[in-house]
Structure formats: C-alpha cells, structure tokens
Amino acid sequence: MRIQESAENYLETILQLSENSDTVRAVDVARALGFSKPSVSYAMKQFRENGYILVSASGAITLTDSGREIAEHVLERHTLITDMLVSIGVGEATAREDACRIEHVISGETFDAIKNHMKKR
C-alpha cells in the first residue's frame, strides 16, 4: 500500500521512538518531528481510523501490524540509503537528511539494486 511521505515519516518516527521507550505518546512524536501537538493529534486520529496505530486510554501509541510493516520498510530504506551515502563520502548528518528525502521516492528496483550492492561490500 502506498501512503503519503508525511505519513511514512510519522510511522517511522513512532517505530524509532518505540524502540527506545516503553511508551510513545503524541507529544513524543511532536517533539521528535518538530510539529505542533494539534497537528500530530490530527494525524494520529487519521492513522487510528486507517488501522495503522492503536491508542490506549492513557494515550500510549502502538503500531498495528500494517503500520509496523510500513514503518519497518521506510526505516530499512532510510538506514540503507544513509549507509550507502556515508560509504561514498557524504557526511553522516547530510546523509541522514538526504536519505530521509530519497527513501520516499526511490523505486523498488533501484532500492533493491542498492541493497544488493551494499551486501556485496
């Protein structure tokens, strides 16, 4: 399923935050992305309605299987593209920023070729 770049960024952020904390709340996502809490709350409502997240009564956010699948896919792209850019001499901060943009538009064919190339190194 193809979703918008901003949605991919939200889901990736939720995944990353959940790997470092037992509880992820909208305020954590807002802080991590530099967005306002009302903007994040609206997005979380949309994700909940579309079945990408669950939100507990206490406000804890967890990814559903479909939300986790998307987030893991985006994170894999982000990580591999960052590593590739660093390996060719791009500074780490720039590589992370560029990878964040590239990860959303790169074709599956190109990503698979990069992935195969990086495995051979």
C-alpha positions as CSV (number, residue, x, y, z in Angstrom):
1,M,0.0,0.0,0.0
2,R,1.3,3.5,-0.9
3,I,0.8,6.3,1.6
4,Q,2.0,9.9,1.7
5,E,5.5,10.8,2.6
6,S,4.4,12.6,5.7
7,A,2.5,9.5,6.9
8,E,5.6,7.4,6.3
9,N,7.7,9.8,8.4
10,Y,5.2,9.7,11.2
11,L,5.1,5.9,11.3
12,E,8.9,5.6,11.0
13,T,9.2,8.0,13.9
14,I,6.7,6.0,16.1
15,L,8.7,2.9,15.3
16,Q,12.0,4.5,16.3
17,L,10.6,6.0,19.5
18,S,9.0,2.7,20.5
19,E,12.4,1.0,20.1
20,N,13.9,3.4,22.7
21,S,10.9,3.8,25.1
22,D,8.2,1.6,26.6
23,T,5.6,4.3,25.9
24,V,5.1,6.6,22.9
25,R,2.7,9.5,23.1
26,A,1.6,12.1,20.6
27,V,3.8,14.7,22.5
28,D,6.8,12.5,21.9
29,V,6.1,12.3,18.2
30,A,5.5,16.1,18.0
31,R,8.8,16.7,19.8
32,A,10.7,14.3,17.5
33,L,9.3,15.7,14.3
34,G,9.2,19.3,15.4
35,F,5.4,19.6,14.8
36,S,2.7,21.1,16.9
37,K,0.8,18.7,19.2
38,P,-2.6,19.6,17.5
39,S,-1.1,18.6,14.1
40,V,0.2,15.3,15.5
41,S,-3.1,14.6,17.2
42,Y,-5.0,15.1,13.9
43,A,-2.5,12.7,12.2
44,M,-2.8,10.1,14.9
45,K,-6.6,10.2,14.6
46,Q,-6.2,9.5,10.8
47,F,-3.8,6.7,11.5
48,R,-6.1,5.2,14.1
49,E,-9.0,5.4,11.7
50,N,-7.0,3.8,8.9
51,G,-5.8,1.0,11.1
52,Y,-2.1,1.9,11.4
53,I,-2.0,2.6,15.1
54,L,-3.8,1.8,18.3
55,V,-4.1,4.4,21.1
56,S,-4.7,3.3,24.6
57,A,-6.9,5.1,27.1
58,S,-3.8,6.6,28.6
59,G,-2.6,7.9,25.2
60,A,0.1,5.3,24.5
61,I,0.5,4.8,20.8
62,T,1.4,1.4,19.3
63,L,1.7,0.4,15.7
64,T,-0.6,-2.2,14.3
65,D,0.8,-5.0,12.1
66,S,0.1,-2.9,8.9
67,G,1.5,0.3,10.5
68,R,4.7,-1.6,11.6
69,E,5.1,-3.1,8.2
70,I,5.1,0.3,6.6
71,A,7.4,1.8,9.3
72,E,9.9,-1.0,9.0
73,H,10.0,-0.7,5.2
74,V,10.7,3.0,5.4
75,L,13.3,2.6,8.2
76,E,15.1,-0.1,6.2
77,R,15.3,2.3,3.2
78,H,16.4,5.2,5.4
79,T,19.1,3.1,7.1
80,L,20.5,1.5,3.9
81,I,20.5,4.8,1.9
82,T,22.2,6.6,4.8
83,D,24.8,3.8,5.0
84,M,25.4,4.0,1.2
85,L,25.8,7.7,1.2
86,V,28.2,7.6,4.1
87,S,30.2,4.9,2.3
88,I,30.8,7.2,-0.7
89,G,32.0,10.0,1.5
90,V,28.9,12.0,2.4
91,G,28.9,13.4,6.0
92,E,26.7,11.4,8.3
93,A,24.3,14.3,9.1
94,T,23.9,15.2,5.4
95,A,23.5,11.5,4.5
96,R,20.7,11.1,7.1
97,E,18.9,14.2,5.8
98,D,19.2,13.2,2.2
99,A,18.2,9.6,2.9
100,C,15.0,10.9,4.5
101,R,14.1,12.6,1.3
102,I,15.3,9.8,-1.1
103,E,13.6,7.0,0.9
104,H,10.1,8.2,-0.2
105,V,10.7,8.5,-3.9
106,I,13.2,5.8,-4.8
107,S,11.9,2.9,-6.9
108,G,11.8,-0.6,-5.7
109,E,14.1,-1.7,-8.5
110,T,16.7,1.0,-7.5
111,F,16.4,0.2,-3.8
112,D,16.9,-3.5,-4.4
113,A,20.0,-2.8,-6.6
114,I,21.5,-0.6,-3.8
115,K,20.6,-3.3,-1.2
116,N,22.3,-6.0,-3.3
117,H,25.4,-3.8,-3.9
118,M,25.7,-2.9,-0.2
119,K,25.5,-6.7,0.7
120,K,28.5,-7.4,-1.6
121,R,30.7,-4.9,0.1
